Amino acid sequence: MRVIPVPCLRDNYAYLVVCDETGEAAVVDPSEAAPVLRAAAAARVRLSAIWNTHHHGDHTGGNADLAASHGAGRLAVVGHASDRGRIPEFTVGVEDGDEVRLGALRARVLHVPGHTLGALTYLVGDAAFTGDTLFLAGCGRLFEGTPAMMFASLAKLATLPPSTRVFCGHEYTRRNLAFAREALPGDENIRERAERLGVPHPARRDVPAGEPTVPGTIAEERATNLFLRAATVDALAELRRRKDAW
């Protein structure tokens, strides 16, 4: 299996998940079609599926053009069952624990509501595609879900093996670490990760994205992600409130 990050829009990522045995690929969260088509051509893979982590347009905006470029019904477009009607070109609804196939690969689906009610993570081998639920050093805003939902979803992701690679939906890592270092200035794990990634200090709210940081690992998130480390729902809610206002 190969994972090819595809930068899209200003700070989004789509990902090509490639089955090397068959040359098939699925694209996770194509916000734009053109960069995905270029990446697939460069990798010489055959796109056969779209895996959407949630319905927001900056994760599904390329669905229609990709589907049109491959012919009606040629691409399986996967999302949570509750997002039927909200994900363009939707063809396959899944629930927590379901599997989707890509050649010889199997992706297990986790339902992780919080950012949206239908948010999903796709687990393939040692890779987790977390969309806007778990960011590197952060988590998504609560647009539809509750703090309790996000707390449970992050707890579910925290149980994945430490070596699991985290491929998230946006390049927010340095800004997230700037917030974390301001919120918990004495934490050595956060300080070390921030310094390693060149996060300016004292903390700035306009930290540039810089070079790509994906993927991270679950081990890194357990050590440095304040949201994943939150001990209670109330603590998570307060962190999210502070981050939203930061």
C-alpha positions in Angstrom: 0.0 0.0 0.0 1.1 3.5 -0.8 -0.3 6.8 0.5 0.2 9.9 -1.7 -0.8 13.2 -0.1 -2.4 15.6 -2.6 -2.4 19.3 -1.5 -5.6 21.0 -2.4 -7.1 24.5 -2.0 -5.2 26.6 0.6 -4.4 24.1 3.3 -6.4 20.9 2.6 -5.1 17.4 1.9 -6.7 14.7 -0.3 -4.9 11.4 -0.2 -4.5 8.7 -2.8 -4.6 5.2 -1.2 -3.0 2.8 -3.7 -3.2 -0.9 -3.8 0.1 -1.9 -5.4 -1.2 -5.4 -6.2 -3.9 -4.1 -8.6 -2.9 -0.5 -9.4 -6.3 0.7 -8.0 -6.6 3.8 -5.9 -9.1 5.5 -3.7 -9.0 9.2 -3.0 -9.8 10.4 0.4 -11.6 13.8 0.6 -11.0 15.3 -2.9 -11.8 19.0 -2.4 -10.7 19.6 -6.0 -10.6 17.2 -9.0 -7.7 18.6 -11.0 -4.9 18.0 -8.4 -6.2 14.4 -7.8 -6.3 13.6 -11.5 -2.7 14.9 -11.9 -1.5 12.9 -9.0 -3.2 9.7 -10.2 -1.7 10.1 -13.7 1.8 10.7 -12.2 1.5 7.6 -10.1 0.0 5.6 -12.9 -2.9 4.4 -10.9 -6.5 3.8 -11.7 -9.0 5.7 -9.6 -11.9 3.4 -8.5 -13.3 5.0 -5.4 -13.8 8.2 -3.4 -13.8 7.9 0.4 -15.3 11.0 2.1 -14.7 11.5 5.8 -17.6 14.0 6.0 -19.9 16.1 3.9 -18.2 19.6 4.0 -17.5 21.1 0.6 -13.8 21.5 1.2 -13.7 17.6 1.4 -16.2 16.8 -1.3 -15.9 19.6 -3.8 -14.1 17.4 -6.4 -16.6 14.5 -6.2 -18.8 15.6 -9.1 -15.9 16.3 -11.5 -14.1 13.1 -10.7 -17.2 11.1 -11.1 -17.9 12.8 -14.5 -14.4 12.2 -15.7 -14.7 8.4 -15.1 -18.2 7.9 -16.4 -21.5 7.4 -14.6 -21.3 4.8 -11.9 -17.6 4.0 -12.4 -16.5 5.4 -9.0 -17.8 4.2 -5.7 -18.4 7.3 -3.5 -18.4 6.3 0.1 -19.6 8.2 3.1 -21.5 7.8 6.3 -25.1 6.5 5.7 -26.5 9.7 7.3 -24.7 11.9 4.7 -26.8 10.5 1.8 -28.0 13.6 0.1 -25.2 15.8 1.5 -22.2 14.2 -0.2 -22.2 14.8 -4.0 -22.4 11.6 -6.2 -22.9 9.5 -3.0 -23.3 5.7 -3.8 -22.2 3.7 -0.7 -23.4 4.4 2.8 -21.4 2.9 5.7 -21.7 2.6 9.4 -19.2 2.1 12.3 -17.3 -1.2 11.9 -18.0 -1.7 8.2 -15.3 -2.4 5.6 -14.7 -1.0 2.2 -12.5 -2.8 -0.4 -9.8 -1.5 -2.6 -8.3 -4.3 -4.7 -6.5 -6.4 -2.1 -6.8 -3.8 0.6 -9.5 -3.5 3.3 -10.4 -0.3 5.0 -12.2 -0.4 8.3 -14.6 2.4 9.0 -14.9 4.2 12.3 -17.8 6.5 13.0 -16.3 9.5 14.9 -19.0 12.2 15.2 -18.2 15.6 16.7 -17.0 17.8 13.9 -20.1 16.6 11.9 -22.6 14.0 12.8 -21.5 11.7 10.0 -17.7 12.1 10.4 -15.7 9.0 9.6 -12.1 7.7 9.9 -10.9 5.1 7.4 -8.3 2.6 8.8 -6.1 0.9 6.1 -3.1 -1.1 7.4 -1.2 1.3 9.6 -2.8 4.4 8.2 -5.8 6.3 9.7 -7.5 9.0 7.5 -9.1 11.2 10.2 -10.5 14.1 8.1 -11.3 17.0 10.4 -11.9 14.9 13.6 -8.3 14.4 14.7 -5.8 16.9 13.4 -2.1 16.7 14.2 -1.9 18.5 17.6 -5.6 19.4 17.5 -9.2 18.5 16.6 -11.9 19.9 14.5 -14.5 22.5 15.5 -17.8 21.2 16.7 -20.1 22.3 13.9 -22.8 19.6 14.4 -21.7 17.4 17.3 -21.3 17.9 21.0 -18.2 17.9 23.2 -19.3 14.5 24.5 -19.4 13.1 21.0 -15.9 14.5 20.2 -14.5 13.3 23.5 -15.8 9.7 22.7 -14.5 9.9 19.1 -11.0 11.0 20.2 -10.9 8.4 22.9 -11.7 5.8 20.2 -8.8 7.0 18.0 -6.5 7.1 21.0 -6.8 3.4 21.3 -5.2 2.7 17.9 -1.7 1.3 18.0 0.9 4.0 18.7 2.6 3.5 15.4 -0.6 4.2 13.4 0.1 7.0 10.9 -2.4 9.9 11.1 -3.4 11.5 7.8 -5.6 14.5 8.6 -7.6 16.9 6.5 -5.7 20.1 6.9 -2.2 21.5 7.4 -2.9 23.1 10.8 -0.2 21.5 12.8 2.1 24.5 13.5 -0.9 26.7 14.5 -2.2 23.9 16.7 1.2 23.6 18.4 1.4 27.3 18.9 -1.9 27.3 20.8 -0.8 24.2 22.8 2.4 25.8 23.8 0.6 28.9 24.9 -2.0 26.9 26.8 0.5 24.6 28.5 3.9 26.4 28.4 5.7 23.9 30.7 5.0 20.8 28.7 8.3 19.5 27.3 6.7 17.1 24.7 4.8 20.0 23.2 7.8 22.3 23.3 10.1 19.7 21.6 7.6 19.0 18.8 7.0 22.7 18.3 10.7 23.5 18.1 11.3 20.6 15.7 8.6 21.9 13.4 9.9 25.5 13.6 7.0 27.0 15.4 7.8 30.6 16.4 8.1 31.5 20.1 6.5 33.4 21.8 3.3 32.0 20.4 1.8 33.7 17.4 -1.7 33.2 16.1 -0.6 33.7 12.4 1.9 30.9 12.2 2.4 30.0 8.6 1.7 26.4 7.4 5.3 25.8 6.2 6.5 22.4 5.0 4.0 19.5 5.1 3.8 17.8 8.5 1.6 14.8 7.6 1.6 12.1 8.6 2.0 12.1 12.3 1.5 9.1 14.6 -0.9 8.2 17.4 2.0 8.1 19.7 2.9 11.7 18.9 -0.8 12.7 19.4 -1.0 11.0 22.8 2.1 12.9 23.9 1.3 16.4 22.5 -2.4 16.7 21.5 -4.2 18.6 24.3 -7.6 17.6 22.9 -6.7 13.9 22.8 -5.2 14.2 26.3 -8.3 15.9 27.8 -9.4 13.9 30.9 -13.1 14.9 30.8 -15.7 16.2 28.5 -15.8 19.5 30.3 -12.0 19.9 29.8 -12.3 19.2 26.1 -15.2 21.6 25.8 -13.1 24.4 27.5 -10.1 23.7 25.3 -12.3 23.9 22.2 -13.9 27.1 23.4 -10.5 28.7 24.0 -9.1 27.4 20.6 -12.2 28.8 18.7 -11.5 32.2 20.2 -7.7 32.1 19.8 
